[in-house]
Amino acid sequence: MGDVLAYEAELLGLVREYLDFAEFEETVKVFAKECKIKGKPLPKTAGVSLRDSKALPVQKDLLRAFENGEQKAFFQLWEEHISSSVRDNEPAAQKLEFYLHIYFATYLLKHSVGKPDKAELEERISHFKAYLETKGAALSQTTEFLPFYALPFVPNPMVHPSFKELFQDSWTLDLRTRLEKFLSLTLKASQTPRLLTLFKENGQCNKEMLQHLHQQLAESEHRTMTYLKRFNKMQADYHNLIGVTAELVDSLEATVNGKMITPEYLQSVCVRLFSNQMRQSVAQSIDFTRPGTASTMLRASIAPVKMQDVPLLPSLDYEKLKKDLITGNDRLKAFLLQALRWRLTTSYPGEQRDTVLQAYINNDLLDCHSNCQRSVLKLLQSKSEVVRQYMARLINAFASLAEGRLYLSQNPMLLRMLEERLKAEDKDSLTWENVLGALQKFSLRRALQSAMIKDGLIFWLVDVLTDTDSLSDYTLEYSVALLMNLCLRSAGKKMCARIANHVLKVLSDLLGHENHEIQPYVNGALYSILAIPSVREEARAMGMEEILRCFIKEGNAEMIRQIEFIIKQLNSEPLNDSTVSDDEEEEEDEEEDHDIMEADLDKDEILQPQLGELTGEKLLTTEYLGIMTHTPKTKKKLFPSVHQSIDEPLQRPVTPGYHRTAYPIHDRHEKLQSLPSGCPPVCGGSRSSISDLCISSSCKDIP
């Protein structure tokens, strides 16, 4: 009882805080009254309820100050209620605060009737300068904000092309929406009742975490034992090497004094140095009296051993597999989809992986050739989020291989199903991420490109890329690369021309994004759509050249070279305004043999086995082992004659995963010097070199 009395006030405060949060208004009154009657200490609370807008006065005050342009009041509340850790460490908060300073600095220019008060305007500009020189200086290296450092020195920013957008109502409305969303999330997080936090940290949800941690501990202990054995062996080898070295030094001193080294002694030293596998036969089979024998054998002992042939994986009963994928419970379906994907992603590239994929295709694992109502592909529309995610992961793994893409493309409904999932799933889900990855890889095939363009996927992508803060790096890279692939087609360019202002705004914003992996794809898309005269006209009207030149000042050599080509394209004048269409050409896909299994395919596995549950290869070989049905197939290179130097422009389609592997970012920065060299995957039917297009002042469509 003594313990309860010692913490009674704090415990009562926790209860009161939770009742306020859950809006038990009458209960709070009775509770407070009874505590008072009994003389119990009850700490005062703010009575915050997150569901009631009246209970968030700070948010209302901040928004009111924003709308009225009350700069001092706004930033005083901002610093009081937004924690310094969020303001100083969260990129989203830093970016928002920068734009808020711009908003207040230009507020009088937009809202004053007649000329604004000169003294107040100078005070606001001075405040903005002080911010740029202190806290805002941290963003001076970010190309997105670089143009705004010139804002205080421009006499009339309202008419300047670089700042014209700041005075549009749409810009203010967008900033207010971002502010409101940020405040809701930040203030909500700060108002979570402590009782709820304690329950989450110590309640029942901890059991699953504990089980997962036990599993991780067992795996860690196993790895520790393996590393300990390796360490002990290395230590023993080290001690042996020091002993042999000491003997050799003694022998060297002996030779200086005229004593001879016998072949038997040299043989004994080499036997001690050779690996364990060679020690038994060395003494009997090697003649150490021959000069150079000892050193040759020592070097041979550490030469890499040739890899043995990788065995084929056991065959499976695909009829039973497909039946359980369609009729089994959701947990079994998810485990099977996971195991089938692991078979692909963990297999060795070459014969083993080719045989696995060929077996999947020959047995029509995903029912791509089936017209049945219930097919494996329909798992993409399952009510279970886990099943949908693991189906999307498997499709993405298939799409990572050229033969897999060819197989998937034979089902006319799959593309539409993926597009529907893309628009239905949450943007921060792994299902969404894997569906997007699969679609980007599909865009390497010409027929699928045409279908995506026709379905209006370009409009959807441009809307998604308007807000990149909510996108993961994988999602951002694959979204931009997909947009670029579609923009390289004539039909794609025409689609972009219909929303030219929106597309140009999104691409110019992406030019300054902190993720430099997307730069080649952004440059390629921008360069491509500027081939359309109406798009060039719109770009000139919005001052695109000035925006591009801002990036030249801060960019590296590769970026500068690419932007120069884009500016040249922007200022080009074609002989006629007609756009050559590539849509009527009937050509086979000139797709390169791009096979890349990126690590992201197996990341963040949410499916964890319970005690006794089989997973992965054990599940497949225990429950679904089939007769030997392997039909090994020698994989042919689709275009064995295509060899491209790293200094040449990219002229064939690649995915971001393949691009990173083939052209590491440091190599690109050091070696690539022109727009074409940074150009990301071009469409599958490309016949013209982009470098050829850049030579003349006029630019034709890439067919």
N, C-alpha and C positions, 0 to 999 in steps of 0.2 A: 504493500500500500504506500510505503514511503516513496518508492520510485514513481508511482502515479502522481503523488502530490508534487514531487519535484518538477515534473514536466506537464502538470495539469493545464497551465495557461497555454502552453504551446499546442497541446493536443486539442484543447477546445478551439483554438484558433484554426487548426487544420480542418476541423469539422465545419466550423462557421464558413471558412473559405470555400469548401466544396459545396455547401448548401447554397451559397451565393452564386457560384459558378453554374450549378444545375437549376437555378431559378426557383428554388423552394422558398418563395417569399414568405408565406404564412408560417412555414416551419421555422424559418430564421427568426421571425418575431417571437414565437413561442419559446424557442431555444434561448434567445437573448434574455427574455423575461424571466425564465426559470433560473438561468445562471445568476441573474441579479438578485432574485429572491433568496437563493442558496448562498449568496456571497461568493460565488465562484469568479475568479479573474478571467475576463473574456477580452482578448486584445481587439482593438478596433480594426476593421478591414474596409477596403474601398468598396466592397460589394460589387465587384466587376462581374458582369455576365456577358460572355462573348457573343451570345445570340441576339442581344439587344443593342441596336446601334446607339441608344442613349447612354449605354454603359461604356462607350469608348470616346469620351470627350476629347482625349488627346488627338485622336485621328481626325475628329471633326474640326478641332482648332487648327490643325496643320493644313487641312484642305481649305478651310476658310481663309487662312493667311495666304495660301498659294493663289487662290482665286482673286484676292484683293491686292495682290502684289506687295504684301507686308513683309519685306525681306528680313528685317531685324527680328520680328516676332516669330517668323517661321524658323529661322536657324537657331533661335534660342530654344524653342520647343524641340527641334530636331536633335540638338546636342544633349538636351536633358533626358529625352525618352528613347533615343536610339543609342544602344550601348556602343562604346568606343571600339570594342572588339569587332562589332559588325561593320561600323563605319570605316575602320582602318584596314580590315582584313578581307571583307567580302567584295569581290569584283563588281557584283551587281549593284551594291550600295555605293561604291566609289563612282561608277559610271552615272548612276542616277543623280548623285550629289553634284557631279560636274555639270550635267544638263540643267539641274535646278539653278545653279549659279548663273548659267547662260540666260535662263528664263527671267530671273529677277534683274539681271543687268540690262536686258532689252525690254523690260516690261513697260517703261514709260514711253518708249518709242512707238509701241504698238497701241497703247490704251489712252494716251493723252489726246485731248481735243486741242487741235492746233499744235504749237510748239511746246515740247515738254519743258518743265522747270529746269533751267540750266544747272543750277547748283545741285539739285537732287540727282539729276542725271550723272553729273560728274562724280558725285559721291558713290553712286551705284557702280560706275565704271571703275572707280578707284578701288572699291571693295572687291570687284572681280579681278583686277590686276593683282591685288594682295593675295587673293586665293590662288591664282596661277603661280605666283612666286613662292608660295608656301606649300600647302597641302596638295594643290592641284599640279604641282611640278612632277609628282610621281607618274602622271599620265602623259608627260611630254614626249615620251618615246613611243606612244601608241598612235599609229597613223590615223585611227578613227577620230581622235581629238586634236590632232596637229593643226588643222586649219583654224580652229577656234582660238589659238594663242595669238592670232593676228587681229581678233575681233576688237579689242580695246583701242587699236590704232587706226581703224578704218573710220573715216569721217562720217559717212552715211551708210551704215551696214544694210539698211532696208533695200537699197537698190543694188547692192553688191551681189553678183551671181552666187558666190559661195555661201552667203548667209540669207539668201532670199527665203529659203524654206522656214527659217526660224520665225518668220512673221506670218506664216500660214496658220489658220485656225486648226487645221488637222494636226499640225505639229504640237500645238498646245494641248489639244484634246488627248493625243497619244501620250504625252508626258504626264498628264493628270491621271490617266488610266494606269500607267506604270507606277506612279506614286501611290495611288490607292491600293493597288495590288500588293506593293511592297509593304505598306503600313499594315494592311490586314494580316499578312503572314508574320511580320516581325512582332507586332504588338500581341497577336494571338499566341505566339510562341512564348512570349514573356509572361502571359497571364494564365498559363496552365496551372491548375491547383496543385499544391505540393502533395496532397493525399493521392491524387491520380499518378503523379510521378513516382511516389514510393511504391504504389501497387505495381506499376509497370516494371520497376526495377527488381522487386522482390516477390512478385506474385506468381501465378501459375504459368505465365508465359515463359518463365525462366526455366521450366523443365525441359522444353525442347532445346533451348540454348545450352543447357547443361549436358544433354545427350550429345549434341553436336560437338561441344567442347571435349567430351570424353573421347569421341571418335578422333578428333584432331590430336588429342594427347597421345592416343595409341599410335597414330601415324607418325607423330613427331618422335616418339620413343624409338620406333622402328628405324626411322631415318638416323637418329642419334647413334644407335648401335652400328648401323652401316658405316657412318662417318668415323666412329671410334675405331672400327676395324681397319679402315683405310689409314687413319692417323697412325695406329700402331705399326702397320706395315711400312708406312713412309718413314717412321722414326727408326725402325729396325734397318731399313735400307740406308738411311742417312748414317747411322752408326757404322754399318758395314763399309760404306763409302769412305768415311773418315779413316777407318782402320787400314783399308787398302791404300788410300792416299799416303798415309804415314809410311807404309812399307815401300811404296814407290819412291818416295823422297829419300828414304834410306838407301834404296838401290841406286838412285841417281848419284848420291854422294859416293857410293862404292865404285861406280864406273869412273868417276873423276879420279879416284885413287888407283885405277888400273885393274879393278876386279871385274870379271866377266859375269854377265847374267845368263843363267842356263835356261834352255827352252822349257825344262820342267817347272822352274820357278814361274816363268811367264804364263805357262799353262795353268798353274794353280791360281794365279791372280785373276786371270780372265774367267775361270770357272766361277770364282767368287763374285765377279761382276755381272755375269750373264743372268738372264731371267731364269726363274725356277724351271720353266718348261724346257730350257736348253741344257741345263747343268748335267743331266744324266748322260747325254750323248756327246757332249763337247769333247771330253777327254779322249774318247775312243776314235772320233771321226776327223779331228782337225790336226794338221801338221803345223806346229808353231815354229818349226825351224825355217819355214819360208818367210821372207820379208813381207811385211804389210798384212800378214794373216790376222794377227791379234786385233789391230785397229779396225780392219774390215768387219770382223765378226762382232766387235763391240758396237759398231754403228748399226749393223744389221739387227742386233738384239733390241734396239729401241725404235726400229722402223715400224711404222703403222702396219698392223696386221690387216690383210685384205678381208673385207667383210664376207662372211659366209652367205650363201643363198638364204634369203628370208623365206621361211615356210609359208605355204598358203594356209589361210584360216579355214577351219572346218566348214563344210557345207551345211545349209540350213533347210528346214522344212518350211518353204515359203507359203504353202497353202495354209498350214496351221497358223503361221505368223499373221497372215493377212486376215484370217478369220478372227483371231483374237484382237487384232487392231480395230476391227469393225464391231465385234459383239462383246468384247471384254469390258470390265469396269474401267473407270477413268484412270485409276492408279496404275493398273496393268498397262493400259495404252501408253501412258506417259513413260513408264520404265522401258517398254519396248522401243518407243521412238528414240529415247535416250541411247539405248544400247545399239540400235542400228546406226545412229549418227556416230557414236564413238568408233564403231567398226570402220567407218570412212575416215574420220579425222585422226585416229591414232594409228592407222595402217601405214606401212612404209611406202613412200612414193615409188612408183615402178610397178612391177608385176603384181605385188600383193594388193595394192590399192586398186589397180586396174581390174583385177579379178573380182574384188569385192563389188565394185561399181557395175561390172558387167553382169554379175549374178543378180544384182538388184534390178537391172534393166531387163535382162532376159526373162525374169520372173514377174515383170511389171509390178514391182513392189508397191508403187504409189497409185496403181490403177490408172495410169495415164492413158491407156488404150481401152479402158472399160467405160461402158455407157450405163452401168448399173446405178440405181438410185442411191445405194449404200456403197460408197467407195472409200478407200483410204484417204484420198484427197479431201473428202468432206470433213475430216478431222480438223481442218483449218477453220471450220465453222462451229466447232464443238462449244457446248455451254461451259465447259471447264476451261478456265483461263490457262491452267498448267498444260492441258492437252494442246490447246491452240499454240502456246509458246513452243512446246517441244516439236510440234509439227512444223512450225515456221523455221525452227532451228535446222531440222532435217532437210527441208526444201532449200534453205540457204546453203547447206553443205553440198547438196546435189548441184546447185547452181554455181558452186565454186570450181567445178570441173567442166571442161568443154563438152565431154560426152554426156554429162549430167544435164547441162543446159539444153543440148539437142533433144534428149529424152523428154524433159519437162515441156519443151516448146511444142511437142506433138499433141498436147491436150489443149483444145481451143478454149476451155473454160477456166484454166488455171490462172491466166493473167487477170481476168476479171475478178476472180476470187481474191487474189492478192491485193488488187486495187481496192476492193471493198474492205478488206481487213485494214489496209493502210488508213482508210478514212474512219474506221470504226474503233480502232484500238487507241488507248491512251498513248500520247507521244513520249512518255517516259518509260514505257514498258519494253521489255526485251522482245515481246512478240512483234511490236511495231518496228523495232530496230532490225530484227531478222527479216521481216517482210520487205523492208526497204532495201536491205542488203541484197536480197534475192532479185528484186526488181532492177536494181542497178546492174547486176550481172546479166540479167536478161537483156538489158539495153545494148549489150554487145552484139545482139542478133538483129538484123535489119527488119525482119517482119514484125518482131515484137516492138521495136522502136516505133514503127508506123502505127501500130495499134495503140501504144501508150500516148502518142501525140494526138491521135484521133479521139481518145478518151478524155482529153483535156488535162492530162497529168502535169503539164507544164504550169497551168494556172494554179493548181493545187500546190506544187513545189514552191512556186514564188511566194505564195501566202505563208507557207511553213517557214521559209527562210527569212521572213520579215522579222521574226523574233527568234534569234539564235541562242539567247541566254538559257532557254529551256531544253536545248538539244545537247546530247552527248557528243563527244568528238567523233565517234563512229557514225552517228546519225548525220552530223553536219557534213562530214567528208563525203559520205555516200549520197546525200541529198544533192550537194553541189555537183558531184561527178555525174549523177543521173541527169540533172538539169542540163549540164554541158553536152552530154551525149545526144540528148533530144534537140538541143539548139543547133547542132551541127547539120541537121537535116533541113532541107528547104521548107518542108511543112512546119517544122519546129520554129524556124525563123519567122514564118508568117504568123504563127500563134503569138510569138513574142511581140510582133509589131502591133497586135491588137491591144496590148497592155504595155506599150513601150515605156511610158513614164514609170510605171510600177516596177518593171523588170530592171530598168536602168538604176533606179533608186536602190533596189535590193542588192544588185551587183556592186554598185559603188560603195555601199556600206560594208559588204563582204571583203572588199579590197583591203580594208583596214582591220580585219579581224585578227585577233591574237593567234589563232591557229594557222600557222604558215603552210600547213599541208594542203590547204584548199586553194592556195594562190594559183597554181597552174590551171585548175578547173575554172576558177572565176575568170581568169584572163582569157582562157579559151572560149568560154561562153560569151564574154563581152566582145571579143574580137569577131566572133562568128555573127552575132546578131547585128553588129554595126555594118554588115554587108548590105542590109536593107536601107534604102534611101530615107524612108520615113522615120526609121529608128535613129539614123544619124542626125536627122533634122531635130528630133526631140532631144537628143543628147546635147546638141549645140545650144538649144534653147535653155537647157537647165545648167549650162556652164560646165559640162563634163570635162572639157580640156583643162580648166583651172583646177578641178578636183583631182584629175590624174596627175597634174604637175606638182600638186602638194605631196603626192606619194613618191614622186621622183626624188624629192629633196631628202627623204628619209630611207628610201629603199636600198637594197643591196644591188650589186651589178646586174644580177639576173632579173630582178624585179624592174629595174630601170630600163633594161633593154626591152622587156616585154611591153611595158607601158608606152615606150616610144613607138612600137609597132601598132599598138592600139590607137594612139593619137594619129598616126599616119592613116590608119583605116578610117578614123573619125573624119578626117579632113579630105578624104578621097572623093572624087566626083566621077562616077561611072559614065560610060558613053550613053547608056540608056537605063531606064528605070525598071526594066523588066527583070524579074528574078527567074533564073533557069531552074526548072523543077526537076527533082530527081525521083519523084514518086512513081513515075511510069516505067522506070528502068527495071527490067527483070534480070537481076543478077543474083548469083549465089552469095551467101555471106562470105566475106573475106576476113573471117574471124581468126585471130592468132590463137595458138594453142595455150591459152592462159589458164593454168591450174594453180590455184593458191588457196590453201586451207589456213585462213587467218585464225589466230588464237582466240579471237572474240567469239567464235562459234561455240566454244565450250566454257565460256566464262559464267560466273555467278549461277552455278547449278542450284536451283531451289529444291530439287527433288532429292531427298536423303532417305536411304533405306532404314527400315526398322530392323530390330533383331530378328535374324532368320530370313529376311527378304533377299532374294537374288537380284543382282543388277549386272549391267554390262555384259561382257562376254560370257560370264558364268551363267547368266539367265538364258542367253541364246543357246549355248552348247549343252545346257542341262535339260531345258524344256523343249527346244526346237531343233535338235540335231537331225540333219537329213542325210540321205545317201549322197555319195560323191557326185555332185552335179557341176563341178567347176568346168568352165570352158575358157581356159586362159586365152587371152587375145593380145597379140602384139599391138601396142598402141602406136599409131602412126602420127607423125607431126602433120598438122593440117597444112602448114606452109613452111616446110623445112628450109626453103631457100631464103626466107626472110631473116636477115640479120641486121640489127640496128645498133650503131655506135651510140654511146651515151651523149656524144656531142651533136647527134642528129635530132631533128624534130620527131616527136612522137607522131606516128602516122597510122597506128593500129590501135584498136580498142584495148584498154586495160582497166581493171578495177583499182580503187585506191589501195587495196591490199597488195596487189601485184605491182603497182607503181612504186610503193614504198620499198618492196623487196628488190625490184630491178633497178630502181634509181633512188638510193638512200639520200636523205635530205642534205647531208653534208656534201655529197658528190654533186648534187644538182646545183647547190650554191656555188661550188668551186668551178664547175665545168660548163654548165649550160649558160649560153650567152644571148639567146634570142627568144622571141615569143614562141616560135614553133617548138623549141626544145622544152619549153615549160608547158606546152599544150597537152592536156590530159586526153583520155581515150576518145578518139574520133570515131564516128559512126562506122558500123560494120561494112558499109558499101563504099567506103572512100576509095577514090581512084586518083585523086589529085594530091600532090604534096602541098601542105600549107605554106612551106617555104617558097614554092613557086608563086603562090597567091600574093605573097608579101612583096614580091619583086616589083610588080606593076602598081600604078596608082589606083587602078580599078580592081575590084575584087569580085570574083564570081562565087556562086554557091559551091560549097563542098558537096559533091554528089553522093 
